[in-house]
Amino acid sequence: MEKNVSKEQWVAMFQEIGLSEEQMMAWHQVFETRHPEVHDQFLAWLGMSEADIVDVRNRCR
């Protein structure tokens, strides 16, 4: 079993269930609003760079 799921694999799963880019961003916004620290940890778990994490989190605010 893989320890992590990559960002690309996560996005592919969201796309497979029919989520648009806008809906994926809405999901991130809810995550950031309700659980900012855990959202940060999740993005790091995906293997995203610190710069990309900061970018995603800033776009969610």
QUIKAGI-V147374 format. One record per pair of residues at least 4 apart in sequence whose C-alpha atoms are under 7 Angstrom apart, sorted by sequence separation. I is the first residue (numbers start at 1). J is the second residue. D is the distance in Angstrom with one decimal. If there is no record, write none. Layout:
I/J/D + I/J/D
This chain:
5/9/6.1 + 6/10/6.2 + 7/11/6.1 + 8/12/6.1 + 9/13/6.3 + 10/14/6.4 + 11/15/6.1 + 12/16/6.0 + 13/17/6.5 + 14/18/6.5 + 15/19/5.1 + 19/23/5.6 + 20/24/6.2 + 21/25/6.2 + 22/26/6.2 + 23/27/6.2 + 24/28/6.4 + 25/29/6.1 + 26/30/6.3 + 27/31/6.2 + 28/32/6.0 + 29/33/6.0 + 30/34/6.0 + 31/35/5.6 + 32/36/4.4 + 35/39/6.0 + 36/40/6.2 + 37/41/6.4 + 38/42/6.0 + 39/43/6.2 + 40/44/6.3 + 41/45/6.1 + 42/46/6.4 + 43/47/6.9 + 44/48/5.4 + 48/52/6.1 + 49/53/6.2 + 50/54/6.2 + 51/55/6.2 + 52/56/6.2 + 53/57/6.1 + 54/58/6.0 + 55/59/6.2 + 56/60/6.3 + 57/61/6.7 + 5/10/6.5 + 14/19/5.4 + 15/20/6.8 + 19/24/6.3 + 31/36/6.7 + 43/48/6.0 + 48/53/6.3 + 32/39/5.7 + 31/39/6.0 + 43/53/6.2 + 32/57/6.9 + 32/60/6.6 + 29/60/4.6 + 28/60/6.5 + 29/61/6.9 + 7/46/5.4 + 6/46/5.1 + 4/45/6.6 + 5/46/6.0 + 6/47/6.6 + 4/46/6.5
